[in-house]
Structure formats: C-alpha cells, structure tokens
Amino acid sequence: MGELLLIPDDVPASRVLDQWPPELHEIALAACAHYRVGLDPGLKLKHIRGLVVLLARRYTRASLPIIGAALGCSASNAASMGTKMSGKLEIIEQLRDDHDVIERRIAELVIARSGGWHV
C-alpha cells in the first residue's frame, strides 16, 4: 500500500473524515488491508463487512443498497451486518481497537488522495 502521510496522534481520525469524507472503496480497502485479506466483492468475513458497513454509514452518503452491492450482498443483509457489528463493538474490545485502527487508515488514505494534511 506504500507509505502514507500520517495524521498527528492527537488528531482524531473522525476530524479528518468529517471534513474530507472517504469514498466507499477507501473504507473497504482500509479494512481489508488491516486484516490482510484481498478486496473482493464477495468477501465472506462478516466482521470485516460489518465494520465496512458501519464506517460507510458514518462517513459516506452511500445508501444500504450501494453498500450491499459493493460487499456482494443485499441491502437488508448489509443493514443486518451493521446492526450486529454495532452490538459487537459495545462488548468486544478487540473489535473497537480494529475499528479505530481502520478509521485512521481511512483518514490516511483520504489525506494521501487530497494532497496532504491541512489543519
């Protein structure tokens, strides 16, 4: 994936992503890179797809049918994965940590695409 520009540690990734929204493929790419799996529309690892759904719903304007299509599933399946993942994030610390790392990876992709960090 190459060396990406880093955002300062004291800057939350959400600040970058709220200001410069990511694209759906950047969210999927960051999640797959974190878990070291290939980017595949038929990706079967539900926890990765669930994280992609949650992050896409938070940071993009993509509808559930669009998110589902990108993940190779229906809109209702995407909604279900997002709901289940939301519940899992509340109780599984490792998933929360993964979520935070992926969010920072997404922010770094957005910074790289936009030409650098701007305060």
C-alpha positions as a Markdown table, in Angstrom:
| # | Residue | x | y | z |
|---|---|---|---|---|
| 1 | Met | 0.0 | 0.0 | 0.0 |
| 2 | Gly | 3.0 | 2.3 | 0.3 |
| 3 | Glu | 4.0 | 4.9 | 2.8 |
| 4 | Leu | 1.1 | 7.1 | 3.7 |
| 5 | Leu | 1.1 | 10.5 | 5.3 |
| 6 | Leu | 0.4 | 10.3 | 9.0 |
| 7 | Ile | -2.0 | 12.5 | 10.9 |
| 8 | Pro | -0.8 | 13.7 | 14.2 |
| 9 | Asp | -1.6 | 11.3 | 17.1 |
| 10 | Asp | -3.6 | 14.0 | 18.9 |
| 11 | Val | -5.9 | 14.5 | 16.0 |
| 12 | Pro | -8.9 | 12.0 | 15.9 |
| 13 | Ala | -9.4 | 10.3 | 12.6 |
| 14 | Ser | -13.1 | 11.4 | 12.7 |
| 15 | Arg | -11.9 | 15.0 | 12.5 |
| 16 | Val | -10.3 | 14.3 | 9.1 |
| 17 | Leu | -13.1 | 12.1 | 7.9 |
| 18 | Asp | -15.8 | 14.6 | 8.8 |
| 19 | Gln | -14.0 | 17.3 | 6.9 |
| 20 | Trp | -13.0 | 15.2 | 3.9 |
| 21 | Pro | -15.4 | 12.2 | 3.5 |
| 22 | Pro | -13.9 | 9.0 | 2.3 |
| 23 | Glu | -15.1 | 7.0 | -0.7 |
| 24 | Leu | -16.7 | 3.6 | -0.1 |
| 25 | His | -13.8 | 1.8 | -1.8 |
| 26 | Glu | -11.3 | 3.5 | 0.5 |
| 27 | Ile | -13.2 | 2.2 | 3.5 |
| 28 | Ala | -13.2 | -1.3 | 2.1 |
| 29 | Leu | -9.6 | -1.1 | 1.1 |
| 30 | Ala | -8.5 | 0.1 | 4.6 |
| 31 | Ala | -10.5 | -2.7 | 6.3 |
| 32 | Cys | -9.1 | -5.4 | 4.0 |
| 33 | Ala | -5.5 | -4.0 | 4.4 |
| 34 | His | -5.9 | -4.1 | 8.2 |
| 35 | Tyr | -7.0 | -7.8 | 8.2 |
| 36 | Arg | -4.6 | -8.6 | 5.3 |
| 37 | Val | -7.3 | -10.0 | 3.0 |
| 38 | Gly | -8.0 | -9.3 | -0.6 |
| 39 | Leu | -10.5 | -6.7 | -1.7 |
| 40 | Asp | -13.3 | -8.9 | -3.1 |
| 41 | Pro | -17.0 | -8.0 | -3.7 |
| 42 | Gly | -17.9 | -11.5 | -2.3 |
| 43 | Leu | -15.8 | -11.1 | 0.8 |
| 44 | Lys | -17.2 | -13.6 | 3.3 |
| 45 | Leu | -15.6 | -12.4 | 6.5 |
| 46 | Lys | -18.7 | -11.0 | 8.3 |
| 47 | His | -16.8 | -8.9 | 10.9 |
| 48 | Ile | -14.9 | -7.1 | 8.2 |
| 49 | Arg | -18.1 | -6.5 | 6.2 |
| 50 | Gly | -19.8 | -5.3 | 9.3 |
| 51 | Leu | -17.1 | -2.8 | 10.0 |
| 52 | Val | -17.2 | -1.6 | 6.4 |
| 53 | Val | -21.0 | -1.1 | 6.7 |
| 54 | Leu | -20.7 | 0.9 | 10.0 |
| 55 | Leu | -17.9 | 3.1 | 8.7 |
| 56 | Ala | -19.6 | 3.7 | 5.3 |
| 57 | Arg | -22.9 | 4.6 | 7.1 |
| 58 | Arg | -21.0 | 7.0 | 9.3 |
| 59 | Tyr | -18.7 | 8.7 | 6.8 |
| 60 | Thr | -20.4 | 8.4 | 3.4 |
| 61 | Arg | -23.7 | 9.2 | 1.8 |
| 62 | Ala | -23.9 | 5.7 | 0.3 |
| 63 | Ser | -27.2 | 4.0 | 0.7 |
| 64 | Leu | -27.6 | 0.5 | 2.0 |
| 65 | Pro | -28.3 | -0.9 | -1.5 |
| 66 | Ile | -25.0 | 0.7 | -2.7 |
| 67 | Ile | -23.0 | -0.6 | 0.3 |
| 68 | Gly | -24.6 | -4.0 | 0.0 |
| 69 | Ala | -23.8 | -4.2 | -3.7 |
| 70 | Ala | -20.1 | -3.3 | -3.0 |
| 71 | Leu | -20.0 | -6.1 | -0.5 |
| 72 | Gly | -21.8 | -8.6 | -2.7 |
| 73 | Cys | -24.9 | -8.8 | -0.6 |
| 74 | Ser | -28.4 | -7.3 | -0.3 |
| 75 | Ala | -29.3 | -4.0 | 1.4 |
| 76 | Ser | -31.1 | -5.9 | 4.1 |
| 77 | Asn | -28.1 | -8.1 | 4.7 |
| 78 | Ala | -25.8 | -5.0 | 4.9 |
| 79 | Ala | -28.2 | -3.4 | 7.4 |
| 80 | Ser | -28.2 | -6.6 | 9.5 |
| 81 | Met | -24.4 | -6.8 | 9.4 |
| 82 | Gly | -24.2 | -3.2 | 10.5 |
| 83 | Thr | -26.6 | -3.7 | 13.4 |
| 84 | Lys | -24.9 | -6.9 | 14.6 |
| 85 | Met | -21.5 | -5.2 | 14.4 |
| 86 | Ser | -22.7 | -2.2 | 16.3 |
| 87 | Gly | -23.7 | -4.6 | 19.2 |
| 88 | Lys | -20.4 | -6.4 | 19.0 |
| 89 | Leu | -18.4 | -3.2 | 19.2 |
| 90 | Glu | -20.1 | -2.5 | 22.5 |
| 91 | Ile | -18.8 | -5.7 | 24.1 |
| 92 | Ile | -15.6 | -6.8 | 22.2 |
| 93 | Glu | -12.6 | -4.6 | 22.9 |
| 94 | Gln | -10.5 | -6.0 | 20.1 |
| 95 | Leu | -13.2 | -5.0 | 17.5 |
| 96 | Arg | -13.2 | -1.5 | 18.9 |
| 97 | Asp | -9.5 | -1.4 | 18.6 |
| 98 | Asp | -9.7 | -2.7 | 15.0 |
| 99 | His | -12.4 | -0.1 | 14.2 |
| 100 | Asp | -10.1 | 2.7 | 15.5 |
| 101 | Val | -7.1 | 1.5 | 13.5 |
| 102 | Ile | -9.2 | 1.1 | 10.3 |
| 103 | Glu | -10.6 | 4.6 | 10.8 |
| 104 | Arg | -7.1 | 6.0 | 11.0 |
| 105 | Arg | -6.1 | 4.1 | 7.9 |
| 106 | Ile | -9.1 | 5.5 | 6.0 |
| 107 | Ala | -8.0 | 9.0 | 7.2 |
| 108 | Glu | -4.5 | 8.4 | 5.9 |
| 109 | Leu | -5.9 | 7.3 | 2.5 |
| 110 | Val | -8.1 | 10.4 | 2.3 |
| 111 | Ile | -5.1 | 12.7 | 3.2 |
| 112 | Ala | -3.0 | 11.0 | 0.6 |
| 113 | Arg | -5.7 | 11.5 | -2.0 |
| 114 | Ser | -6.3 | 15.1 | -1.1 |
| 115 | Gly | -2.6 | 16.0 | -1.3 |
| 116 | Gly | -1.6 | 16.2 | 2.3 |
| 117 | Trp | -2.7 | 17.1 | 5.8 |
| 118 | His | -4.3 | 20.5 | 6.3 |
| 119 | Val | -5.1 | 21.9 | 9.7 |
